[in-house]
């Protein structure tokens, strides 16, 4: 199975990215990225999946038809993923979404196959917890919009955003969410890389990503560029390294068989000691990079 899916490899007539569980070779996690043109209406049916509606760029409206009626959410988005924390919405399984926009938008739909049908709900940007994690050259921003504890209105689906300033490392120490841990999660990394202006996504820049297993069955060191996807069916993942000059964003999407949503992890014991060194190091002052009010600095 090919774990690294370069930009364009998952495209179809409707989606810049249309990753299904069958494409990934697993059971639950899916990801769509939808381009919505000005004045256009894009219809998405969730079927057996729940989803977040997350603007990557632009504002959008979401009309959700579900078992008990119809609701509308106006989502205030952003110029790019490097400029602001965005509003989002949750939609349950067996729903029909109608996405529309005045000026154009690109919208991510992190998805997970689930059992319970939950009603839709709006997530305002100002309520999204923004965490600074790590220290020194491993400082990064974690935007916890859809994780347990911050967002509990979901059956299986979990998602968060990370921004790594240029030259920094994230997803470090390497960690996993399977076998010897308390959970078994499938995980997607969806990458965006800013260009020279530090804001506009561009294929000019690049980053590095590593995923591996103890048994050597997976041992991947790859160069990722804007719009690429990487699948993590199991094993340690990290680091993700932002090349100097090119800030890195990624959207993590996770889900597992349960019984509870959990992002519990286990560090690679060879490298877990690095966490203890952060107590004596300053954090990179560039983090947090963004808030609900916009870009800092």
Secondary structure, DSSP 4 states (H G I P E B T S, - for coil): ---EE-TTTT--SSEEEEE-HHHHTSSSEEEEEEEE-TT-EEEEE-TTEEEEEEEEEEEEEEEEEETTEEEEEEEEEESSTTT-PPPEEEE-SS-EEEEE-SS-EEEEEEEEE-SS----EEE-GGGSEEEEES-GGG-EEEEEEESTTT----SS-EEEEEEE-TT-EES-S-EE-STTSS--EEEEEEEEEB-TTSSSB-TT--EEEEEE-TTSS-EEEEEE-TT-EEEESSSEEEEEEEPTT--EEEEEEEEES-SS-----EE-TTTTTHHHHGGGSPPPTT-S-EETTEE--
